[in-house]
Amino acid sequence: MPTGQDLTPEQLHILVQSPEPFSTGTPVPLHLLPLSQPQSLRMSTPVESTVLSSSSPQTTLLDELEEPKNNTTAMNAADVAHASEFSESPVPSRAPHASDAAEGKSTGGQAEEELWKTSGFKIGFAEDKNKKYRRTMEDAHAYFYNFGKSNGSGWFAIFDGHAGKSAADWCGTHMHENFETVLHENPTMPVPDLLNKSFLLTDRQLGERKGSYSGCTAVVGYIRTEERPLTEDGESANGKQTRRRRVLYTANAGDARAVLCRDGKAIRLSYDHKGSDPAEAKRIVESGGFVMNNRVNGVLAVTRSLGDISMKEWVIGSPYTTETVLDENDGFLILACDGIWDVCSDQTATDLIRDVMDPQQASEDLLDYALENFSTDNLSVMIVRLDQHYVP
């Protein structure tokens, strides 16, 4: 399988895995770009985890009959820890800018600056139902500063629902919990494998929920500090000399994308799983399905997703994963659903917001661009602005 656009050893220090689960259901590396094996992990000084947003779309009378009537909403850290599967509170159109590190309560600019210092990144999020073309909002998202009570760690995710919103809704509330559980149970497992296990676990849980047949695409990012080899070229002859580096991991199933801005260039860290992709179409045909008009069995445009229980024999939940060692040339990360990318190339999106230092403003600018260029889908975009001078 290709590694996505513009991914070369000269551009990016990256490990890519793309499991093919039809034989065993376990991760199988398809290719490996030059990268030394991860060194021993040392997490940063623990601090309280701060959740800035965990939300899902609102319910309307136009939703599918089989979908639950309630939904989850933006919540603070305590809410996430004890959240029930659904709630009835309304969803804000914009995610909050900052939360208190201990209680998840909004405290304004001072708390935001403190999070910027301790985490090394800022997050902005914008969404729009796109009411001209869509009667319901089926996207969900979640993001955290100091994820897992680890200073400098973060979790970012966008879920794009289809055939209803309950799958995206559930993932926005629970996928990060699944990842954290898998991480604690397997502390030495490579993070790409942890992400793969988390996606498959979430996919299985969605399949066990009664009365819900919806699905969603997913793109997630996870950042943390690790010990990495220290030499001028990033390699270590004996493996003993190391330095603390920030490492970004991404995973996606479907056509939601992650794009990294490195020295002004757009580097795609995801893979579009679509019926038009020859490798994906071949896999589906070999498993007994077919692709018609670039749709799986003539129905679904994406070939990988979470949920979609009625098509799980062909539409799988195994993600494409990447591992990227960040440096001072990395400016920001874009996570967005396909409604953005339908009308905007990776490089256009990067150029549009490259000089916008406020990630909230950047996310709104990119969303407005998609609306102005006649995107016909729900829109969700998240910008993670990286502090290029951050010292882990």
N, C-alpha and C positions, 0 to 999 in steps of 0.2 A: 504494500500500500504506500502511496506517496506520503511524504512528510508534511505536506502543506506548502504554501507559497513562500518563496524567499528564504528557505531554511537551508543554509550551508554552513559548514564548519567555520568558515571565515566570519560569518555574521553572528553566530550564536553558539554559546557553549551549552549544548542541549542533549538530553537523553529522551528518546521517543519510544513509547511502547504502544502497541495496539493489539490487545488480545483478541483471539478468535475462539469463542467459547463453545462452538458447536461440538468439538470433540471432547473437551474435558471441563470447560467452564473456568479454567484458570488462565492467568496472564501468560502470553507467549510473546516475547520481544520479537518484532519483525525486523528491526534494524537498530543499529547503535552508532550514533555519531561520536567522534572522539571525545571521551570524557572519562576521567579517572573515577574509580569507584568511590562512593561516599565514605567519608571518614567518620570517626566516632562522633556521635551527636552530643552537643552540650547546649541545653536550652538556656535562655536568658533568665535573669532574676524574675521570679514569679511576681505578678501583680494581678489585680482583679480583672477578669474578662469583662469587656465592655461591648455590648451589642448596640449598634446604632439603628439597625432596622432588620426586621424579619416580617415580611408582609406577603399578602396574596390578594388576588382580585376580589371585588365585591360581587355579590350574587344579585341577579336581576330575574324578572319573570321570564326572560327569554332564554334562560339557561336550559340545558338538556334535562329531561324529566328524571333521569336516573341519578343526577348529581345531588349531593346534600344541599340543603338550603342555607346552611351557615358557613362561615369561613373564618380563617385566621387573619390577624391584622398586625400592624406595627406593634412591637412589644419591647419592653426593657429586659434586662438580663434576668431578673427574677421571674418575669412572665415566661420566658423561653424555657427556663428550667422546669417549670411546673405547668406548662401549657397543655390544655386539652386539645383534642384533635381539631376542633372547630370552635370559633367564638363569633359574636354578632357585632363587634365594634366596627365602625367604618375605617377605611384605609385612607391615609393622607396621600395627596397627589405628589408630594415631594418628601423624601426621607429627611429626618432631622439632621442637623449638622454636627452636633456634639452631645455627648452624654457623660454624666458623672461616672468616673472609673469604678467607684465602689457600688453605686446603686443603679447605674444606667439612666439617671435623670438628667435632662437637659440643663446645662449651666452656662451656655453661651461661649463667647470667644476664648475666655481663659482656659476652660476645659479643652477646647479644640486645640489650642496651642500646646497644652500639656500632652495631649494624645499624639500630636505631631512629633514632639520631642521623644516620647517613649517608644512609639511604634515605628517611626520613620516613614509614615505615609499618611495621606489624607484621602477620604472617600467622598465622592459625590454621586448622587443617584437621581435620575429623572425618568418618568413614565407618562404615557398618554394612551388612552383607550383608542384614539384615532376614530372618533365618533362618526366621521363622514363615511367610513367604510366598515366599522365594526360596532355591533350593538352591545357586546360584552367585553370585559377585560379578563383575559385568561392567563396573564403573566404573574409571576411571583418572584420575590428576591429575598436575600438575607445577606447581611455583612456584619463583621465583628472586628473590633480592635482588641489586641491582646488576647487572641483566641486561646482557649485552654489555659487561661491565667498565666500566659507566657509573654513577657515583655518583648515587643517587636514582632509577634506572630499576628497573622490576620487570616480571615476567611471571607471570601466574596463569592456570591452565586446568583445566577439568574436562571429562571425556569420558565419556559414558553409552552403553555398548555395548548392542547387541541382536543376536540370532541368533548369539551367541557373543561372545567378549571380545577377539579378536585385533586388531580395528580400533582399539578404545579403547586397548589395550595399546601398539600401534605409535604412535598419536598422542601418548600420554603421554611416549614416549621421543624422538620425532622432530619434532613440529610446531614446537617452539621453535627447533630447528636450522634448519628450513626458513625460518621467519620471519627469523632472524638472517642467513641467507644472502641472502634477498631484500632485506633492509634494506641490507646492505653493497653489493649490486650496483646498488641504485637509491636512492642517498642523498637525492635531491631529490624523490622520489615521495611524495605525501601518504600518511600512515600508513593511512587506511582502504583505499586501493588496495593497499598492501603486505599488509595482512591478507587482502584478497580474493585476491591472488595466492598467498599462503601456503596458504590453504584449498584453492584449486583445485589447487595443486601437490601437497599432501598427499592430496587426493582421487584425483588421477591415480596417485600412487605406490601407494596402496592397491589400486587397480584392476589394477595390474601384478603384484601379489603372487599367486603361484599357490596354489591350495588354500584360499583364505580368502574367504568370502562374507558375512562379518559386516559390520556397520556401527556407527556411533556418532554421537550428537549431540555438539556441542561448544560450549563458551562460553569465551572467553578475554578477558583484560584485559591491557593494556600501558600502563605509566605512564612518562613521562619529562619532562624539563625542556626548555622551549622559550622563545624570545624572542617575546613577544606585545605588541600595541599597549597603550600606557599612557595612559588617560584615565579620568575618573570613571565613565563609562558603559561602559568596556571597549572603546571604539572610538578610533581615531586619525585625526585629520583629514588628516594628511600622511603617516602611516605610518612616520615617523622615530623617534618617541618609543616606546620599548619597555621592558618589564620582564620578568624571568624568571618564568615561571609553570609550575606542574605541569599537565600535560595527560593525561587518561585516555582511552584508546581501548579500545573493546570490539568483539567480533565474535561472532556465534553462528549456528549452523545447527542447526535442530531446536527442541526445547522446553526445553533447559537455559537458565537465566536469569541475568542480571546485574542487580542492583538497588543503586542508590546511595542512601544516606541523606543528604539535604541538609536541614539545619535541622529534623530530625525527620520529614521527609516522604520517603516511598518514591518514588524515581524509577526507572522501569524503563528499562534501557539495552539491552534485547534484544527480540526478537520471536519469539513462539511460532509456529513453522512447523508447522501441523497440518492434517490433512485437513478439519477443520471450518472452516477459514478460507476465506471465499469467494474471495479473490484467489488463494490458492494452489490451490484446487480448480479455478478457471477456467484457471490456467496448465497444470495437469496434463491437463485435458480437451482443451485446445487442442493439447497435444503428443501426443495419441493415447491417453492413459490414461483411467482413470475413478476415481471416488471412491465407495466403497460402505461404509456404516456408518462414515463419517469416516475411512476407511483407503484409502491409495493402492492401487488395484487390489484392494481388499478385504483387503490384507495388512498394510501398514505405516502406523502412526498419524501419523508425522512425514513432512513433505513435502520436507525438506532434511536431509541428513546427509553424513557422510564414509564412504566405502566403499559397501556395498550394491550391488556391481557388477551384480547381476542386475536391478536396478531403476533403473540410472543414467539411463535415458532420461527418467524422470519425477522421480526423487528426486535433486535436484542438490546440489552442495556449496557454492554461492555463499552467503556469509554476509550477514547484516544487520549493519551497522557503525555505531558512534557515535563522536563526538569531543566530549569535555567538558573545558572549562577549569575546574580545581578552584579552590576558594577556602576561606576559613576556616569556611564553613558546612557543609562536607562531612565527615561523621564516619567513615563506613566504606562498604565495598563488599561485597556478598554475591554469591558465585557458587555456584550449586547446581543439581543435576540435578532432573528433574521429580518425583522421589519426594518432595522437600520441598514443591514448589509444588502438588502434588495435594491437600495437606491444609492449606496455609498461604498466605494472601494476602501480597502484597508488603508491605503496611503492617503486618500482624500480625507478620511476621518482623522488620521494622524496630523495631517497638515492643518486641518481646520481648527484644532484645539491645542496645537503644540505650544503656542505662546500664552494660553489661558491658564494661569497658575492656580486659580481657584477651581477645584474639581467639580464643585456643584455647578458653577457657571459653565464649565466645559461640558458637563453632561446635558445641561439644558440647551446649549448651543448645538450639540450634535443631534439631539432630539428634534429641535426646531428645523434643522437642515433636512432631516428625513421627512417631516411634515410638508415642508415647502417643496420637496421634490416628489411629492405624491406617493409616498409609501402607503400601502393599503392594509397594513397589518397592525396589531397591537405593538406598542413601542416601549422598550425598557433598555436603558443604558446606564452603566456604572463606570465611573472613572476613578482609578486608584493612582493618585499623584505621588510619586516616590521622591523622598528626600535624598538627593544625590550626594549629600554630604553626611548622611547618617552613618554613625559608627556603631556597629553591633556590640 
